[in-house]
Amino acid sequence: MIIDTTEVQAINSFSRLESLKEVYGIIWKYPRVYNNVSVLIGPLGILQALADGTKLLFKENLLPSRGDTRLFSIGPSIAVISILLSYLVIPFGYRLVLADLSIGVFLWIAISSIAPVGLLMSGYGSNNKYSFLGGLRAAAQSISYEIPLTLCVLSISLRVIR
């Protein structure tokens, strides 16, 4: 029996088309199935973020037995507080500015650069070499994102000053 190559190509293209239709079907159906399975709090899940934050606040606080508990506890607080303080200088509207400073951009850069110190403190405070390496990696990643961001912001602000 001799098989014609055009028939084989037609069968292969049909099977590719069928698998492509299956993939698109799964992609199309996934959000609908997930929404039916998940239980969201509030109308349309508006209060879900508040519920997740409350759950995180009341979770059990685990501290390392051999580590420095003060450093381990203060480190994440420093990281979060520096990020929240950086919102002070961002204008949210024409009249909605939390702190109107003439050095707003530079203060924003200075405050946001404190976050890697908190990451490093958390890694060091656990007295575990792997956690310390994880803290170093997180701090290095944060710094590597901050350097180009700072250069872009400073170049724009220097252009505006002239």
WOGI-V261075 format. One line per field, one symbol per residue. burial: 1 if it has 16 or more other ideal C-beta (glycine too) atoms within 10 Angstrom, else 0. Layout:
burial->???
This chain:
burial->000000000000000000000000000000000000000000000000000000000000000000110011011001100100110010000000000000011011101110110111111111000011001001100100000001000000000000
